[in-house]
């Protein structure tokens, strides 16, 4: 999932959360609410030439299983496509 081009860390974090929720709903067909996400953050050094992985911690293990069950619905194109701002 490409990183947002926001200025502040909080803005990037919020944009990442919004994009994650959109992928869950639109692609994976998993209904998930913002309140069900405990944390989200990027790992690794920020490098303009690479996309850092997004780590998301959920409050409900059932939602995690539901997401993992539906991962086959993702394609590389959907994950790595540049964000439309």
N, C-alpha and C positions, 0 to 999 in steps of 0.2 A: 504494500500500500504506500504510494508516494507520500512524502512529507509535505505539509502545507508550507507556503512561503510567507507565513506570518512573522511578525517581528519579535514578539515576546514569547517566552516559554509557555505561559498560560494560554495564549492565543493558539499556539501550535497544539498544545494538549487538548484544548477544546475542539479544534478542527479535526484532530485525529479521532476523538471520541465520536464526533458527528459522523465522520466517514465510516468508522467501524459499525455504528448503529445502522447506517444506510446499507452497508454490505450484508449485515445480518438479516435485515428486513427484506431487501430487494433481491438479493442473490441466493442467500442460504434459506430464505423463507422461515426464519426463526424470529418470533416476536420477542423483543428484548427492550427493556426500558433503561433509561440512564441510571436510575436508582439501583439497578441490578449490577452495576459495574463498580467494583471496589476501587481499583486503580487502573491507570493506563499510562505507559511511558515508553519511550524509545530507548533501545540499548545500543551501545557503541558510540564512537566519536562521530560528531556531525561532519559529514563530508559531502560537498555539493555533487560529487560524482557517483555517490552510492546512496541507496535508500536503506535506512536503518530499520531493523525489525521492530514492530510494535508489539509490546507485551500488554495484555489485558487480563486483569484478575476479576472474576465474577463472584458474586455472593452466593450463587445457587449452582451446585454441582450438576443438577439436572439440565440447566441451560448449557453448561459446558458440553455435556454429552450430546445434547441436541445439535449444537454447533458442529462438533466433530463428526457426528453422523452425516451431516449435510455438506461436508467439505468437498465431496466429489462434484458438487455443483459449481465450484469455482474453476475458472480457467486462468492460465497465466496472464492472458490479455486483460482480464477484469481486475486482477490484483495489481499489475504493474502499469496500467494505463495512467497517463498524467491526469491530475485533477482538473476538472472543468470549473473554473472560478467565475 
